[in-house]
Amino acid sequence: MADSTMPDRHVRLAIVGSGPAGLTAAIYAARANLAPVVISGVPSGGQLMITTDVENYPGFPEGIQGPELVVKMREQAARFGTEFLDSNVRNVDLKHHPFMLDTGLTGIVHADAVIVATGANARWLELANEQRLRGHGVSACATCDGFFFKGKDVVAVGGGDSAMEEATFLTKFANSVTVVHRRPELRASRIMQDRARRNPKIRFRFETEVTDVLGADSVSGVVVRHIPSGKHETLDVQGLFLAIGHDPATEVFRGALELDEKGYLLTTDITRTSVDGVFAAGDVYDHRYRQAVSAAGLGCMAALDAEKWLAEHPAPAHRPTSHGSDSSPTR
Ligand code: NAP
């Protein structure tokens, strides 16, 4: 149960997550007079908050900084009556209706419908200089940032389909792409491997790991270690792209909603989760496109689906103020 002294509240629609998917869902739901509550997550705003120049979001011909785009979306959602709780969901009960979301210090939220838009986080190597140079030559999204590496030399880390796809995409701009992979063989599908291997701009360093990133304000080199020999070498590159997978932010929903083997939400009919009345939006189930604009589009779809579902399930006259003794939170 919550640590909060805040009273329980009941809402028609709760949206969990405040990246482009959650905020677009909020804009649509608020304009449909559903007075949604967004449980924004801490830190809020999702992956755009760690993105510098966004040049592929329509409507901003000069580009826009990721955090500024989030602020604008949030203002737009607030303008139509969205309420924000700047907290994390710590516990859920999706077996009983209305659904229960425990948000800790901001209290218990009972919701007739829920949109889960908690996103996915790119995996990082967790090197100190990698983190310091994020957005300054270090990126986990070639589609977003490849354009800034025209004529430069870059490293792409990973041996899966994402690494092959990102390396191939980067050759549109970069002079050379060195794929650094920790094993002697790739795990990517044969077709993706072959495409990358045929590309004259891509070279491979197997059984090699990145141990450091050099540069004061931007990347000036990447230090790698050949694992069998232990030998270190500095690659003269200006960019480092991580393609070592993503982790969906679904831990709190484990056991309450069906997940695939990697932890992404399973959906049918685009936005419907395994629980009737709970919808999904954005990277929390879309591991294919992972773009701000596609997440926003999915947020729109989830809000329209939730709105229709709520119209078909009118609010009961009597509302419990708490879940009572028979509630059994799933986590
Ligand atoms: P993935 O298949 O899990 O591959 C991640 C890669 O990163 C692996 O090679 C792994 O090495 C490496 N790695 C993980 N942690 C690392 C670390 N700390 N240091 C160094 N290397 C690390 O992830 P993905 O490539 O993002 O693909 C995810 C899913 O999406 C897959 O099912 C994939 O097929 C699919 N996908 C499909 C397409 C497409 O068809 N167009 C494109 C992208 C992704 P190990 O090999 O040693 O484990």
Boltz pocket constraint, residues with backbone or C-beta under 6 A from the ligand:
constraints:
  - pocket:
      binder: B
      contacts: [[A, 123], [A, 124], [A, 125], [A, 157], [A, 158], [A, 159], [A, 160], [A, 161], [A, 162], [A, 163], [A, 165], [A, 182], [A, 183], [A, 185], [A, 186], [A, 187], [A, 243], [A, 244], [A, 245], [A, 246], [A, 287]]
      max_distance: 6.0
